[in-house]
Amino acid sequence: MRAIRIHTYGDASVIREEDVPRPVPSRGDVLIKVAATSFNPSDVGLRRGLLRSVFPLDLPYTLGGEVAGTIVELGDRVDTVAVGDRVIGRLDTGGAAAEYVTAAADTVVAAPTAVPLPHAAALPIAGVTAWQAVFEHAGITTGQRVLVNGAGGGVGGFAVQLAKHAGAHVIATASPRSSEAVRQLGADQIVDYTALPLAAALDGPVDVILNFVVVGAQHAATLMSLVRPGGVVVSGTVALRATAGSPVTAVRFVARNDTSHLAALVKLVDAEAVRVDIAASRPLADLASVHRDAESGRIRGKTILVP
């Protein structure tokens, strides 16, 4: 079968398409015929070796941290799913950038039926990250003013929708190329961060900031100043620290693999309460080019890769 692998850390040139044996499911595993995997910005850091202290790779490594596909074979002692089931899941050991991949049966959930199966590959990492930011760390409730910083990205787009679903008034930062897409996801106000200081665009402080971009010290201080006393800043990237004595709570988190959150997200997708916004669908063989595009700032939203 075809698989997209790296044998060493480095630039996008280390990404290779290779022929490798089709994996065999071990006890408790399933074999999935991949309908699509999805690109995430963290994949660049993974490939460059910037995350090796947190996520060391066993090289050679097959890329692809999330999968949508159909189960074609069961390992021993698997009775929670069946051959033919359409599933999605996050793969903490990678492997989905291939025609087939194995996964533990308890790490996949039924795919949504309201969207094409390949599109569902966008949910396991970006969607669950947004879910945990909105509901677990920020605890967003009806009537709150929420600023989503980085709403044009995959996580940010889901966060806009989930915060809106929770009853918040959502303000979103987005570039001009992303603003219309973010508006269609339900944002009440769009702030063009390339043209205006954030403070000038807001009508008073916000209750919550959800940050999904890497910001420098100056911009971090600006973000903290936009939150009312007692408010919350949740960051899925860099730590945004409150100054000593500040009445603002700052939380930096790394999303964990949680199938209960993924299954809840699938229900919202099937209820048409959350859209799966796919910015691009590309052949799996284009993965190196996708990495180059991401490093050049040419990727918006979610890109899926289809074998």
C-alpha positions in Angstrom: 0.0 0.0 0.0 1.0 3.6 -0.4 2.0 5.6 2.7 3.5 9.1 3.3 6.4 8.8 5.7 9.4 10.6 7.1 12.7 8.9 7.9 14.3 12.0 9.6 13.2 15.3 11.0 13.6 18.3 8.6 12.0 20.5 6.0 9.1 19.3 3.7 11.6 17.5 1.5 11.9 14.7 4.0 8.2 13.7 3.3 8.2 10.6 1.0 5.5 8.5 -0.6 6.5 4.9 -0.3 5.2 1.3 -0.7 4.9 -0.4 2.6 3.1 -3.6 3.8 -0.5 -3.3 4.7 -0.8 -3.4 8.5 -2.5 -6.2 10.3 -4.8 -5.4 13.3 -3.5 -6.7 16.6 -5.8 -7.8 19.5 -8.2 -5.0 20.3 -7.5 -3.2 17.0 -9.3 -2.6 13.7 -8.0 -2.1 10.2 -9.4 1.0 8.5 -9.5 1.7 4.8 -8.7 5.4 4.8 -11.2 7.8 3.2 -9.2 10.8 4.2 -6.8 12.3 6.8 -6.4 15.9 7.7 -3.6 18.4 7.9 -3.1 20.3 11.2 -0.6 23.2 11.7 1.1 21.1 14.5 2.1 18.6 11.8 4.7 21.1 10.7 6.3 21.2 14.1 6.1 17.4 14.4 7.9 17.0 11.1 10.6 19.5 11.9 11.3 17.9 15.3 10.1 20.9 17.3 7.7 18.7 19.3 10.1 15.7 19.9 10.3 16.4 23.7 6.5 16.0 23.9 5.8 13.7 21.0 9.0 11.7 20.1 8.6 9.8 16.9 9.6 6.2 16.1 11.2 6.8 12.7 10.4 6.0 10.0 7.0 7.5 10.8 3.8 7.6 8.8 2.1 11.0 9.0 -1.5 11.6 9.7 -3.0 12.1 13.1 -6.7 11.7 12.4 -8.7 9.4 10.1 -12.0 9.0 8.5 -12.6 5.6 6.9 -14.3 2.2 6.8 -13.5 -0.7 9.0 -12.4 -3.7 6.8 -10.9 -6.1 9.4 -11.1 -6.8 13.1 -8.4 -7.9 15.5 -9.1 -10.5 18.2 -11.5 -9.5 21.0 -13.2 -6.6 19.1 -17.0 -6.6 19.6 -17.8 -2.9 19.8 -17.6 -2.2 16.0 -18.1 -4.3 12.9 -16.6 -4.6 9.4 -18.3 -2.0 7.2 -18.7 0.6 10.0 -17.7 4.1 9.0 -15.6 5.7 11.7 -13.4 8.6 12.6 -10.7 9.0 15.3 -7.6 10.6 16.4 -4.4 8.5 16.1 -1.8 9.5 18.6 0.8 7.4 16.9 0.0 8.7 13.4 -0.4 6.5 10.4 -3.4 7.8 8.6 -1.5 9.3 5.7 -1.8 5.9 4.0 -4.3 3.7 2.2 -4.9 1.6 5.4 -4.2 2.2 9.1 -4.8 0.2 12.3 -6.4 1.8 15.4 -7.5 0.6 18.8 -11.2 -0.1 18.5 -11.9 2.1 21.6 -10.3 5.2 20.0 -12.8 5.5 17.1 -16.4 6.6 17.0 -19.2 6.4 14.4 -18.7 9.0 11.6 -21.3 11.6 11.1 -23.8 10.8 8.4 -24.6 14.5 7.5 -21.3 15.1 5.7 -19.2 13.1 3.2 -17.0 10.6 5.0 -13.7 12.2 3.9 -14.8 15.6 5.3 -15.3 14.0 8.7 -11.5 13.7 9.0 -11.5 17.3 10.0 -13.2 16.6 13.3 -11.0 14.5 15.6 -8.2 17.0 16.4 -9.5 20.5 15.5 -13.1 19.8 16.5 -12.2 18.2 19.9 -9.6 20.9 20.6 -12.3 23.5 20.1 -14.8 21.5 22.2 -12.4 21.3 25.2 -11.5 25.0 24.9 -15.2 26.1 24.8 -16.8 23.8 27.3 -14.1 22.4 29.5 -11.7 25.2 30.0 -13.7 28.4 29.3 -17.1 27.1 30.5 -18.9 29.4 28.0 -22.5 30.1 28.9 -25.4 32.0 27.4 -25.0 35.8 27.1 -21.2 35.9 27.4 -19.1 38.0 25.0 -16.4 35.7 23.5 -13.5 36.7 21.3 -12.1 33.9 19.2 -8.6 34.9 18.1 -7.6 33.0 15.0 -11.1 32.1 13.8 -9.9 31.5 10.3 -8.1 28.3 11.3 -9.6 24.9 11.6 -9.8 25.0 15.4 -11.0 28.6 15.5 -13.8 27.9 13.0 -15.1 25.1 15.2 -14.7 27.3 18.3 -16.8 30.0 16.7 -19.6 27.6 16.1 -19.5 25.9 19.5 -19.4 29.2 21.4 -22.4 30.3 19.4 -24.1 27.0 20.1 -23.5 27.7 23.8 -25.3 31.0 23.5 -22.4 33.4 23.4 -22.1 36.7 21.4 -19.1 35.8 19.3 -16.5 38.2 18.1 -13.9 36.7 15.7 -10.6 37.9 14.4 -9.9 36.9 10.8 -8.0 38.1 7.8 -9.9 39.5 4.8 -9.6 36.2 2.9 -11.2 34.3 5.8 -13.8 36.8 7.0 -16.7 35.7 4.9 -16.2 32.1 5.8 -16.0 32.9 9.5 -19.2 35.0 9.2 -21.0 32.0 7.7 -20.0 29.9 10.7 -22.0 32.2 12.9 -19.7 35.0 14.2 -21.6 38.1 15.3 -18.7 40.4 14.6 -15.6 40.1 12.5 -12.4 42.0 13.4 -9.8 42.4 10.7 -6.7 42.0 12.7 -4.5 43.2 9.8 -6.1 46.7 9.8 -7.3 47.6 13.3 -6.0 47.4 16.9 -8.3 44.9 18.6 -9.2 47.3 21.4 -10.5 49.9 18.9 -12.9 47.4 17.3 -14.5 46.1 20.5 -17.4 47.7 22.3 -16.1 47.1 25.8 -14.4 44.2 27.4 -15.1 40.5 26.7 -15.8 37.7 29.1 -13.7 35.1 27.4 -10.9 35.0 24.9 -10.1 31.8 23.0 -6.7 32.1 21.4 -5.6 29.7 18.6 -2.6 31.6 17.2 0.9 32.1 18.2 1.3 35.6 19.6 4.2 37.6 20.8 4.6 39.2 24.2 3.1 42.6 23.1 0.0 41.1 21.5 -0.4 38.7 24.4 -0.5 41.7 26.8 -3.1 43.4 24.5 -5.3 40.3 24.6 -5.1 40.1 28.4 -6.2 43.8 28.6 -9.4 43.1 26.6 -10.9 40.8 29.3 -13.1 42.0 32.1 -12.1 41.3 35.7 -13.1 37.8 36.5 -12.9 36.8 32.8 -11.0 33.9 31.3 -8.3 33.6 28.6 -7.9 30.1 27.1 -5.0 29.4 24.8 -4.4 26.4 22.7 -1.0 27.7 21.6 1.3 29.8 23.7 0.8 30.5 27.4 -0.9 33.9 28.0 0.0 34.9 31.5 -1.9 37.2 33.7 0.1 39.8 35.6 0.5 39.4 39.3 -2.7 40.3 41.1 -4.7 40.3 37.8 -8.3 39.3 38.2 -8.2 37.4 34.8 -7.7 33.6 34.7 -5.3 32.4 32.1 -5.4 28.8 30.9 -3.0 27.1 28.4 -4.0 23.6 27.4 -3.1 20.7 25.1 -6.1 18.9 23.8 -6.3 15.2 24.8 -7.8 12.3 22.9 -11.4 12.0 24.2 -13.9 9.9 22.3 -16.8 11.1 24.4 -16.1 14.7 23.2 -15.7 13.5 19.6 -19.0 11.5 19.8 -20.8 14.6 21.2 -19.4 16.7 18.4 -20.6 14.1 15.8 -24.1 14.5 17.2 -24.0 18.3 16.7 -22.8 17.8 13.1 -25.6 15.4 12.4 -28.1 17.8 14.0 -26.7 20.5 11.6 -25.7 22.6 14.6 -22.1 22.5 13.6 -20.7 22.7 10.0 -17.6 20.9 8.8 -16.0 23.6 6.7 -13.4 22.1 4.4 -11.2 24.7 2.7 -9.5 22.3 0.4 -9.5 18.6 -0.5 -6.2 17.4 -2.0 -4.6 14.1 -3.0 -2.6 12.4 -0.3 0.4 12.6 -2.6 0.3 16.4 -2.2 1.1 16.2 1.5 4.6 17.7 1.1 3.2 20.6 -0.9 0.5 21.2 1.8 3.3 21.5 4.4 5.1 24.0 2.2 1.9 26.0 1.7 1.3 26.0 5.4 4.8 27.3 6.2 4.2 30.1 3.6 0.9 31.1 5.1 -1.2 29.8 2.2 -3.5 27.4 4.2 -6.9 28.6 5.5 -9.2 26.4 7.5 -9.1 22.7 7.2 -7.4 20.8 4.4 -8.2 17.1 4.0 -6.0 14.6 2.1 -7.6 11.7 0.2 -5.6 8.6 -0.8 
